[in-house]
Amino acid sequence: MKLSGNKILVTGGASGIGLAVAERFLQEGNTIIVCGRRESALKEVAEKHPAIITRVCDLSVETEREELYNWIAADHSDLNVLVNNAGIQNWMNITDEDFYQRAKTEIITNIEAPVHLTALFIKLESLNTIINVTSGLSFVPFPKVPVYSATKAYFHSFTRSSQYLLKRKGIEVIEMIPPALNTDLGGKGLHDTAPPVSDFVEAVFEQLKEGKTELTFGFSEAMSKAGPEEITNTFNRMNPS
């Protein structure tokens, strides 16, 4: 994709990886729209970056996803890049009493929402790029986040198929595959020892400049290239019995 002169929607763009990617695209000379559930977080983004357009939207609600698309189609019909970044991560056990309810929320947010948004936004004649944010856990699961790992494996597979299916429509599909990073994903403090988001963003933007469609960093780079034995060994190291 070209790195400047785009109009880009970043879902879940008020914090974490989404915000860092939005800020970097803004630096590259793009028009940025971010959406998220928390109006307070979006207000902070707008105060810090007046050029960023914000929109409150709970992507777990189907009607709000449709309203988001209809607003874009009406007011920003020249949007050409969709970044499916929004996602949630629950640290939990299958034996937890509230497991199923929390699992449903993850499945809706991490799978149903980006699949639905993809189906909606490819109707825009201007759309030429989709960036799907998956995870290094797409390749090797971490049982402390059992549903999150599974949703990202699904989204990785869906992205690969989308790359093939949308190519004939002239839409490039890029997979951004972060490892664990120092964000509040899953809860405050859980990833404090992980690499900073800034290092990841710098690395993936260099890869975008090289024309790559699979953007990796650290752990995710290693796992994307790993064979079955290495993946098994990594799983065992991550999850000692």
C-alpha atoms as an extended CHARMM CRD file, in Angstrom:
* protein
*
       241  EXT
         1         1  MET       CA              0.0000000000        0.0000000000        0.0000000000  PROA      1               0.0000000000
         2         2  LYS       CA              1.0400000000        3.6060000000       -0.3870000000  PROA      2               0.0000000000
         3         3  LEU       CA              1.7770000000        5.1390000000        3.0010000000  PROA      3               0.0000000000
         4         4  SER       CA              0.4970000000        8.6760000000        2.4420000000  PROA      4               0.0000000000
         5         5  GLY       CA             -2.5270000000       10.3780000000        0.9580000000  PROA      5               0.0000000000
         6         6  ASN       CA             -5.0110000000        7.8350000000        2.3120000000  PROA      6               0.0000000000
         7         7  LYS       CA             -8.1910000000        8.1790000000        4.3360000000  PROA      7               0.0000000000
         8         8  ILE       CA             -7.9860000000        5.4710000000        6.9830000000  PROA      8               0.0000000000
         9         9  LEU       CA            -10.4180000000        4.0820000000        9.5710000000  PROA      9               0.0000000000
        10        10  VAL       CA             -8.7710000000        2.4160000000       12.5770000000  PROA      10              0.0000000000
        11        11  THR       CA            -11.1580000000        0.4660000000       14.7910000000  PROA      11              0.0000000000
        12        12  GLY       CA            -10.2320000000        0.3870000000       18.4630000000  PROA      12              0.0000000000
        13        13  GLY       CA             -8.0330000000        3.3740000000       17.7180000000  PROA      13              0.0000000000
        14        14  ALA       CA             -8.2750000000        5.1960000000       21.0370000000  PROA      14              0.0000000000
        15        15  SER       CA             -5.5470000000        3.2380000000       22.8200000000  PROA      15              0.0000000000
        16        16  GLY       CA             -2.8460000000        0.5990000000       22.4920000000  PROA      16              0.0000000000
        17        17  ILE       CA             -1.7420000000       -0.6400000000       19.0960000000  PROA      17              0.0000000000
        18        18  GLY       CA             -4.6710000000        1.0360000000       17.3520000000  PROA      18              0.0000000000
        19        19  LEU       CA             -3.7410000000        4.4910000000       18.6220000000  PROA      19              0.0000000000
        20        20  ALA       CA             -0.0440000000        3.9860000000       17.8730000000  PROA      20              0.0000000000
        21        21  VAL       CA             -0.8250000000        2.9180000000       14.3080000000  PROA      21              0.0000000000
        22        22  ALA       CA             -3.2440000000        5.8280000000       13.8600000000  PROA      22              0.0000000000
        23        23  GLU       CA             -0.6290000000        8.3090000000       15.0990000000  PROA      23              0.0000000000
        24        24  ARG       CA              2.0070000000        6.9040000000       12.7740000000  PROA      24              0.0000000000
        25        25  PHE       CA             -0.3040000000        7.0060000000        9.7660000000  PROA      25              0.0000000000
        26        26  LEU       CA             -1.1210000000       10.6030000000       10.7020000000  PROA      26              0.0000000000
        27        27  GLN       CA              2.6060000000       11.4360000000       10.6410000000  PROA      27              0.0000000000
        28        28  GLU       CA              2.8290000000        9.9130000000        7.1740000000  PROA      28              0.0000000000
        29        29  GLY       CA              0.3220000000       12.4200000000        5.8090000000  PROA      29              0.0000000000
        30        30  ASN       CA             -2.9850000000       10.5740000000        5.9460000000  PROA      30              0.0000000000
        31        31  THR       CA             -6.4930000000       11.5160000000        7.0560000000  PROA      31              0.0000000000
        32        32  ILE       CA             -7.3440000000        9.3890000000       10.0850000000  PROA      32              0.0000000000
        33        33  ILE       CA            -10.6530000000        8.2990000000       11.5800000000  PROA      33              0.0000000000
        34        34  VAL       CA            -10.6940000000        6.2530000000       14.7690000000  PROA      34              0.0000000000
        35        35  CYS       CA            -13.6250000000        4.6070000000       16.4790000000  PROA      35              0.0000000000
        36        36  GLY       CA            -14.0030000000        3.0440000000       19.9080000000  PROA      36              0.0000000000
        37        37  ARG       CA            -16.4630000000        2.3240000000       22.6820000000  PROA      37              0.0000000000
        38        38  ARG       CA            -15.1660000000        4.8190000000       25.2450000000  PROA      38              0.0000000000
        39        39  GLU       CA            -16.1200000000        8.4190000000       24.5680000000  PROA      39              0.0000000000
        40        40  SER       CA            -13.6460000000        9.6540000000       27.2150000000  PROA      40              0.0000000000
        41        41  ALA       CA            -10.7170000000        7.9220000000       25.5050000000  PROA      41              0.0000000000
        42        42  LEU       CA            -11.7350000000        9.2930000000       22.1200000000  PROA      42              0.0000000000
        43        43  LYS       CA            -11.9720000000       12.7860000000       23.5970000000  PROA      43              0.0000000000
        44        44  GLU       CA             -8.3640000000       12.4690000000       24.7930000000  PROA      44              0.0000000000
        45        45  VAL       CA             -7.2940000000       11.4410000000       21.2860000000  PROA      45              0.0000000000
        46        46  ALA       CA             -9.0840000000       14.4210000000       19.7450000000  PROA      46              0.0000000000
        47        47  GLU       CA             -7.4880000000       16.8150000000       22.2450000000  PROA      47              0.0000000000
        48        48  LYS       CA             -4.0140000000       15.4320000000       21.5340000000  PROA      48              0.0000000000
        49        49  HSD       CA             -4.5320000000       15.1710000000       17.7670000000  PROA      49              0.0000000000
        50        50  PRO       CA             -7.1980000000       17.6390000000       16.5650000000  PROA      50              0.0000000000
        51        51  ALA       CA             -6.7200000000       16.3620000000       13.0030000000  PROA      51              0.0000000000
        52        52  ILE       CA             -7.9710000000       12.8780000000       13.9220000000  PROA      52              0.0000000000
        53        53  ILE       CA            -11.6940000000       12.3430000000       13.3940000000  PROA      53              0.0000000000
        54        54  THR       CA            -13.3420000000       10.3070000000       16.1710000000  PROA      54              0.0000000000
        55        55  ARG       CA            -16.5290000000        8.2730000000       16.3440000000  PROA      55              0.0000000000
        56        56  VAL       CA            -18.0630000000        6.4520000000       19.2890000000  PROA      56              0.0000000000
        57        57  CYS       CA            -19.0530000000        2.9380000000       18.2220000000  PROA      57              0.0000000000
        58        58  ASP       CA            -19.4910000000       -0.3290000000       20.1140000000  PROA      58              0.0000000000
        59        59  LEU       CA            -18.4620000000       -2.8860000000       17.5040000000  PROA      59              0.0000000000
        60        60  SER       CA            -19.9860000000       -5.7140000000       19.5260000000  PROA      60              0.0000000000
        61        61  VAL       CA            -23.4130000000       -4.3860000000       18.4810000000  PROA      61              0.0000000000
        62        62  GLU       CA            -24.4290000000       -5.2350000000       14.9150000000  PROA      62              0.0000000000
        63        63  THR       CA            -26.5880000000       -2.1520000000       14.4240000000  PROA      63              0.0000000000
        64        64  GLU       CA            -23.7190000000        0.1090000000       15.5260000000  PROA      64              0.0000000000
        65        65  ARG       CA            -21.4230000000       -1.5210000000       12.9770000000  PROA      65              0.0000000000
        66        66  GLU       CA            -24.0050000000       -0.8000000000       10.3030000000  PROA      66              0.0000000000
        67        67  GLU       CA            -24.3950000000        2.7830000000       11.5190000000  PROA      67              0.0000000000
        68        68  LEU       CA            -20.6070000000        3.2130000000       11.3750000000  PROA      68              0.0000000000
        69        69  TYR       CA            -20.5250000000        2.0310000000        7.7690000000  PROA      69              0.0000000000
        70        70  ASN       CA            -23.5000000000        4.1820000000        6.7680000000  PROA      70              0.0000000000
        71        71  TRP       CA            -21.8270000000        7.2550000000        8.3190000000  PROA      71              0.0000000000
        72        72  ILE       CA            -18.5900000000        6.5490000000        6.4710000000  PROA      72              0.0000000000
        73        73  ALA       CA            -20.4330000000        5.9380000000        3.1890000000  PROA      73              0.0000000000
        74        74  ALA       CA            -22.3100000000        9.2190000000        3.5690000000  PROA      74              0.0000000000
        75        75  ASP       CA            -19.6440000000       11.5300000000        5.0270000000  PROA      75              0.0000000000
        76        76  HSD       CA            -16.3370000000        9.8670000000        4.1050000000  PROA      76              0.0000000000
        77        77  SER       CA            -17.0740000000        7.9880000000        0.9120000000  PROA      77              0.0000000000
        78        78  ASP       CA            -13.4540000000        8.4110000000       -0.1910000000  PROA      78              0.0000000000
        79        79  LEU       CA            -12.2090000000        6.1700000000        2.6380000000  PROA      79              0.0000000000
        80        80  ASN       CA             -9.7750000000        3.7020000000        1.1150000000  PROA      80              0.0000000000
        81        81  VAL       CA             -8.1830000000        1.8620000000        4.0670000000  PROA      81              0.0000000000
        82        82  LEU       CA             -9.8850000000       -0.1620000000        6.8040000000  PROA      82              0.0000000000
        83        83  VAL       CA             -7.7830000000       -1.2720000000        9.7870000000  PROA      83              0.0000000000
        84        84  ASN       CA             -9.5740000000       -4.0340000000       11.6940000000  PROA      84              0.0000000000
        85        85  ASN       CA             -7.7530000000       -3.5770000000       14.9890000000  PROA      85              0.0000000000
        86        86  ALA       CA            -10.4020000000       -3.6250000000       17.7340000000  PROA      86              0.0000000000
        87        87  GLY       CA            -10.2330000000       -6.6720000000       19.9730000000  PROA      87              0.0000000000
        88        88  ILE       CA            -10.5420000000       -7.8050000000       23.5790000000  PROA      88              0.0000000000
        89        89  GLN       CA             -8.6040000000      -10.3710000000       25.5800000000  PROA      89              0.0000000000
        90        90  ASN       CA             -9.9080000000      -12.2160000000       28.6350000000  PROA      90              0.0000000000
        91        91  TRP       CA             -7.6140000000      -14.1290000000       30.9570000000  PROA      91              0.0000000000
        92        92  MET       CA             -9.8830000000      -16.9370000000       32.1380000000  PROA      92              0.0000000000
        93        93  ASN       CA            -10.4080000000      -20.6660000000       32.5830000000  PROA      93              0.0000000000
        94        94  ILE       CA            -13.0390000000      -22.8140000000       30.9230000000  PROA      94              0.0000000000
        95        95  THR       CA            -14.1530000000      -23.8370000000       34.4240000000  PROA      95              0.0000000000
        96        96  ASP       CA            -15.0000000000      -20.2410000000       35.4120000000  PROA      96              0.0000000000
        97        97  GLU       CA            -18.7190000000      -19.6940000000       36.0430000000  PROA      97              0.0000000000
        98        98  ASP       CA            -18.8410000000      -16.7140000000       33.6910000000  PROA      98              0.0000000000
        99        99  PHE       CA            -16.6340000000      -18.3350000000       31.0490000000  PROA      99              0.0000000000
       100       100  TYR       CA            -19.2890000000      -18.6930000000       28.3480000000  PROA      100             0.0000000000
       101       101  GLN       CA            -20.5830000000      -15.1420000000       28.6360000000  PROA      101             0.0000000000
       102       102  ARG       CA            -17.0590000000      -13.6970000000       28.4570000000  PROA      102             0.0000000000
       103       103  ALA       CA            -16.2040000000      -16.0490000000       25.6030000000  PROA      103             0.0000000000
       104       104  LYS       CA            -19.2250000000      -14.8490000000       23.6200000000  PROA      104             0.0000000000
       105       105  THR       CA            -18.1080000000      -11.2370000000       24.0150000000  PROA      105             0.0000000000
       106       106  GLU       CA            -14.6340000000      -12.0930000000       22.7030000000  PROA      106             0.0000000000
       107       107  ILE       CA            -16.0090000000      -14.0490000000       19.7550000000  PROA      107             0.0000000000
       108       108  ILE       CA            -18.3580000000      -11.2130000000       18.7810000000  PROA      108             0.0000000000
       109       109  THR       CA            -15.6920000000       -8.5170000000       19.0730000000  PROA      109             0.0000000000
       110       110  ASN       CA            -12.7140000000      -10.4250000000       17.6670000000  PROA      110             0.0000000000
       111       111  ILE       CA            -14.4390000000      -12.4290000000       14.9160000000  PROA      111             0.0000000000
       112       112  GLU       CA            -17.9870000000      -11.3550000000       14.1420000000  PROA      112             0.0000000000
       113       113  ALA       CA            -17.2430000000       -7.6270000000       14.1170000000  PROA      113             0.0000000000
       114       114  PRO       CA            -14.2690000000       -7.5770000000       11.7070000000  PROA      114             0.0000000000
       115       115  VAL       CA            -15.8870000000      -10.1370000000        9.4160000000  PROA      115             0.0000000000
       116       116  HSD       CA            -19.0470000000       -8.0040000000        9.2940000000  PROA      116             0.0000000000
       117       117  LEU       CA            -17.0600000000       -4.7920000000        8.7660000000  PROA      117             0.0000000000
       118       118  THR       CA            -15.1630000000       -6.4240000000        5.9300000000  PROA      118             0.0000000000
       119       119  ALA       CA            -18.4270000000       -7.4150000000        4.2340000000  PROA      119             0.0000000000
       120       120  LEU       CA            -19.7520000000       -3.8790000000        4.6520000000  PROA      120             0.0000000000
       121       121  PHE       CA            -16.6960000000       -1.8210000000        3.7190000000  PROA      121             0.0000000000
       122       122  ILE       CA            -15.8180000000       -3.6780000000        0.5320000000  PROA      122             0.0000000000
       123       123  LYS       CA            -18.9660000000       -2.0380000000       -0.8460000000  PROA      123             0.0000000000
       124       124  LEU       CA            -17.0720000000        1.2720000000       -0.8820000000  PROA      124             0.0000000000
       125       125  GLU       CA            -15.7700000000        1.8380000000       -4.4050000000  PROA      125             0.0000000000
       126       126  SER       CA            -12.7660000000        3.6920000000       -2.9730000000  PROA      126             0.0000000000
       127       127  LEU       CA            -11.6190000000        0.8810000000       -0.6470000000  PROA      127             0.0000000000
       128       128  ASN       CA             -8.3110000000       -0.5990000000       -1.7920000000  PROA      128             0.0000000000
       129       129  THR       CA             -6.6500000000       -1.8290000000        1.4160000000  PROA      129             0.0000000000
       130       130  ILE       CA             -7.6680000000       -3.7950000000        4.5020000000  PROA      130             0.0000000000
       131       131  ILE       CA             -5.2550000000       -4.3080000000        7.4030000000  PROA      131             0.0000000000
       132       132  ASN       CA             -6.2320000000       -7.0600000000        9.8300000000  PROA      132             0.0000000000
       133       133  VAL       CA             -4.5220000000       -7.1170000000       13.2170000000  PROA      133             0.0000000000
       134       134  THR       CA             -4.1410000000      -10.7100000000       14.3860000000  PROA      134             0.0000000000
       135       135  SER       CA             -1.5880000000      -12.0180000000       16.9180000000  PROA      135             0.0000000000
       136       136  GLY       CA              1.4530000000      -14.2150000000       17.4130000000  PROA      136             0.0000000000
       137       137  LEU       CA             -1.0030000000      -16.4280000000       19.3200000000  PROA      137             0.0000000000
       138       138  SER       CA             -2.5900000000      -17.2090000000       15.9480000000  PROA      138             0.0000000000
       139       139  PHE       CA              0.1890000000      -19.7880000000       15.5870000000  PROA      139             0.0000000000
       140       140  VAL       CA              0.6510000000      -21.0850000000       19.1400000000  PROA      140             0.0000000000
       141       141  PRO       CA             -2.1050000000      -20.7330000000       21.7630000000  PROA      141             0.0000000000
       142       142  PHE       CA             -1.6920000000      -19.4490000000       25.2980000000  PROA      142             0.0000000000
       143       143  PRO       CA             -4.2560000000      -21.3030000000       27.4630000000  PROA      143             0.0000000000
       144       144  LYS       CA             -4.5690000000      -18.4150000000       29.9190000000  PROA      144             0.0000000000
       145       145  VAL       CA             -6.3790000000      -16.6560000000       27.0720000000  PROA      145             0.0000000000
       146       146  PRO       CA             -8.0360000000      -19.6790000000       25.4310000000  PROA      146             0.0000000000
       147       147  VAL       CA            -10.7600000000      -17.9160000000       23.4710000000  PROA      147             0.0000000000
       148       148  TYR       CA             -8.5870000000      -14.9600000000       22.4590000000  PROA      148             0.0000000000
       149       149  SER       CA             -5.9890000000      -17.3590000000       21.0290000000  PROA      149             0.0000000000
       150       150  ALA       CA             -8.6860000000      -19.2140000000       19.1110000000  PROA      150             0.0000000000
       151       151  THR       CA            -10.2500000000      -16.0320000000       17.7340000000  PROA      151             0.0000000000
       152       152  LYS       CA             -6.8960000000      -14.8430000000       16.4570000000  PROA      152             0.0000000000
       153       153  ALA       CA             -6.2330000000      -18.2030000000       14.7850000000  PROA      153             0.0000000000
       154       154  TYR       CA             -9.6100000000      -17.8220000000       13.0740000000  PROA      154             0.0000000000
       155       155  PHE       CA             -8.8500000000      -14.2530000000       12.0320000000  PROA      155             0.0000000000
       156       156  HSD       CA             -5.4480000000      -15.2880000000       10.6650000000  PROA      156             0.0000000000
       157       157  SER       CA             -7.1080000000      -17.9540000000        8.5340000000  PROA      157             0.0000000000
       158       158  PHE       CA             -9.8420000000      -15.5600000000        7.4010000000  PROA      158             0.0000000000
       159       159  THR       CA             -7.2120000000      -13.0040000000        6.4560000000  PROA      159             0.0000000000
       160       160  ARG       CA             -5.3080000000      -15.4800000000        4.3140000000  PROA      160             0.0000000000
       161       161  SER       CA             -8.5070000000      -16.3790000000        2.4620000000  PROA      161             0.0000000000
       162       162  SER       CA             -9.4240000000      -12.7030000000        2.1230000000  PROA      162             0.0000000000
       163       163  GLN       CA             -6.0580000000      -11.9850000000        0.5010000000  PROA      163             0.0000000000
       164       164  TYR       CA             -6.9450000000      -14.4820000000       -2.2230000000  PROA      164             0.0000000000
       165       165  LEU       CA            -10.6370000000      -13.6550000000       -2.5850000000  PROA      165             0.0000000000
       166       166  LEU       CA            -10.3550000000       -9.8480000000       -2.6070000000  PROA      166             0.0000000000
       167       167  LYS       CA             -7.3350000000       -9.6750000000       -4.9080000000  PROA      167             0.0000000000
       168       168  ARG       CA             -9.6240000000       -9.9720000000       -7.9220000000  PROA      168             0.0000000000
       169       169  LYS       CA            -11.6170000000       -7.0010000000       -6.5750000000  PROA      169             0.0000000000
       170       170  GLY       CA             -8.4390000000       -4.9020000000       -6.4100000000  PROA      170             0.0000000000
       171       171  ILE       CA             -8.3070000000       -4.8510000000       -2.5980000000  PROA      171             0.0000000000
       172       172  GLU       CA             -4.9920000000       -5.6060000000       -0.9030000000  PROA      172             0.0000000000
       173       173  VAL       CA             -5.3130000000       -7.4100000000        2.4330000000  PROA      173             0.0000000000
       174       174  ILE       CA             -2.4300000000       -7.0070000000        4.8690000000  PROA      174             0.0000000000
       175       175  GLU       CA             -1.9690000000       -8.9760000000        8.0810000000  PROA      175             0.0000000000
       176       176  MET       CA             -0.3720000000       -7.1630000000       11.0120000000  PROA      176             0.0000000000
       177       177  ILE       CA              0.7660000000       -9.7600000000       13.5640000000  PROA      177             0.0000000000
       178       178  PRO       CA              1.8630000000       -8.2860000000       16.9050000000  PROA      178             0.0000000000
       179       179  PRO       CA              3.4390000000      -10.2870000000       19.7120000000  PROA      179             0.0000000000
       180       180  ALA       CA              2.6250000000       -9.3970000000       23.3260000000  PROA      180             0.0000000000
       181       181  LEU       CA              3.3550000000       -5.6810000000       23.6970000000  PROA      181             0.0000000000
       182       182  ASN       CA              3.3590000000       -3.2660000000       26.6040000000  PROA      182             0.0000000000
       183       183  THR       CA             -0.3330000000       -2.3370000000       26.4670000000  PROA      183             0.0000000000
       184       184  ASP       CA             -3.3160000000       -2.8120000000       28.7620000000  PROA      184             0.0000000000
       185       185  LEU       CA             -4.7710000000       -5.5940000000       26.6060000000  PROA      185             0.0000000000
       186       186  GLY       CA             -6.2620000000       -8.1730000000       28.9500000000  PROA      186             0.0000000000
       187       187  GLY       CA             -5.7910000000       -5.9240000000       31.9890000000  PROA      187             0.0000000000
       188       188  LYS       CA             -3.3970000000       -3.3740000000       33.4490000000  PROA      188             0.0000000000
       189       189  GLY       CA              0.0450000000       -4.6560000000       34.3190000000  PROA      189             0.0000000000
       190       190  LEU       CA             -0.1980000000       -7.9930000000       32.5240000000  PROA      190             0.0000000000
       191       191  HSD       CA              2.1960000000       -6.9650000000       29.7510000000  PROA      191             0.0000000000
       192       192  ASP       CA              4.4350000000       -4.4670000000       31.5190000000  PROA      192             0.0000000000
       193       193  THR       CA              7.5860000000       -6.4360000000       30.6550000000  PROA      193             0.0000000000
       194       194  ALA       CA              6.7000000000       -6.8140000000       26.9720000000  PROA      194             0.0000000000
       195       195  PRO       CA              8.3620000000       -4.7310000000       24.2190000000  PROA      195             0.0000000000
       196       196  PRO       CA              7.0410000000       -1.1710000000       23.7100000000  PROA      196             0.0000000000
       197       197  VAL       CA              4.4030000000       -0.5590000000       21.0790000000  PROA      197             0.0000000000
       198       198  SER       CA              6.6370000000        2.0420000000       19.4490000000  PROA      198             0.0000000000
       199       199  ASP       CA              9.2550000000       -0.5790000000       18.5360000000  PROA      199             0.0000000000
       200       200  PHE       CA              6.5820000000       -2.7350000000       16.9180000000  PROA      200             0.0000000000
       201       201  VAL       CA              5.1070000000        0.1560000000       14.9410000000  PROA      201             0.0000000000
       202       202  GLU       CA              8.5120000000        1.2150000000       13.6210000000  PROA      202             0.0000000000
       203       203  ALA       CA              9.2260000000       -2.3450000000       12.5090000000  PROA      203             0.0000000000
       204       204  VAL       CA              5.9200000000       -2.8960000000       10.7220000000  PROA      204             0.0000000000
       205       205  PHE       CA              6.0370000000        0.4600000000        8.9430000000  PROA      205             0.0000000000
       206       206  GLU       CA              9.4480000000       -0.4510000000        7.5620000000  PROA      206             0.0000000000
       207       207  GLN       CA              7.8710000000       -3.6730000000        6.2950000000  PROA      207             0.0000000000
       208       208  LEU       CA              4.9850000000       -1.7350000000        4.7560000000  PROA      208             0.0000000000
       209       209  LYS       CA              7.5040000000        0.4240000000        2.9080000000  PROA      209             0.0000000000
       210       210  GLU       CA              9.0330000000       -2.7830000000        1.5450000000  PROA      210             0.0000000000
       211       211  GLY       CA              5.6230000000       -3.8530000000        0.2220000000  PROA      211             0.0000000000
       212       212  LYS       CA              5.1570000000       -6.7730000000        2.6010000000  PROA      212             0.0000000000
       213       213  THR       CA              1.6680000000       -8.0730000000        3.3550000000  PROA      213             0.0000000000
       214       214  GLU       CA              2.5960000000      -10.0800000000        6.4750000000  PROA      214             0.0000000000
       215       215  LEU       CA              3.9320000000       -7.7370000000        9.1510000000  PROA      215             0.0000000000
       216       216  THR       CA              5.6700000000       -9.4210000000       12.0840000000  PROA      216             0.0000000000
       217       217  PHE       CA              7.9040000000       -8.5700000000       15.0170000000  PROA      217             0.0000000000
       218       218  GLY       CA              9.8670000000      -10.6140000000       17.5260000000  PROA      218             0.0000000000
       219       219  PHE       CA              7.8350000000      -13.5650000000       18.7560000000  PROA      219             0.0000000000
       220       220  SER       CA              5.2890000000      -13.2860000000       15.9570000000  PROA      220             0.0000000000
       221       221  GLU       CA              8.0450000000      -13.3000000000       13.3460000000  PROA      221             0.0000000000
       222       222  ALA       CA              9.5300000000      -16.4610000000       14.8400000000  PROA      222             0.0000000000
       223       223  MET       CA              6.1760000000      -18.2380000000       15.0940000000  PROA      223             0.0000000000
       224       224  SER       CA              5.1100000000      -17.2850000000       11.5670000000  PROA      224             0.0000000000
       225       225  LYS       CA              8.1720000000      -19.1390000000       10.2760000000  PROA      225             0.0000000000
       226       226  ALA       CA              8.1120000000      -22.0390000000       12.7640000000  PROA      226             0.0000000000
       227       227  GLY       CA              7.4810000000      -25.6650000000       11.8820000000  PROA      227             0.0000000000
       228       228  PRO       CA              5.2600000000      -28.0850000000       13.8720000000  PROA      228             0.0000000000
       229       229  GLU       CA              8.0490000000      -29.2290000000       16.2050000000  PROA      229             0.0000000000
       230       230  GLU       CA              9.1270000000      -25.6930000000       17.0860000000  PROA      230             0.0000000000
       231       231  ILE       CA              5.5200000000      -24.6610000000       17.6840000000  PROA      231             0.0000000000
       232       232  THR       CA              5.0030000000      -27.6530000000       19.9980000000  PROA      232             0.0000000000
       233       233  ASN       CA              8.1900000000      -26.8850000000       21.8850000000  PROA      233             0.0000000000
       234       234  THR       CA              7.1960000000      -23.2070000000       22.2130000000  PROA      234             0.0000000000
       235       235  PHE       CA              3.7610000000      -24.1810000000       23.5090000000  PROA      235             0.0000000000
       236       236  ASN       CA              5.3480000000      -26.4410000000       26.1210000000  PROA      236             0.0000000000
       237       237  ARG       CA              7.7290000000      -23.6820000000       27.2320000000  PROA      237             0.0000000000
       238       238  MET       CA              4.9020000000      -21.1710000000       27.4760000000  PROA      238             0.0000000000
       239       239  ASN       CA              2.6370000000      -23.5800000000       29.3090000000  PROA      239             0.0000000000
       240       240  PRO       CA              4.6750000000      -25.8130000000       31.6340000000  PROA      240             0.0000000000
       241       241  SER       CA              2.7430000000      -28.6810000000       33.1670000000  PROA      241             0.0000000000
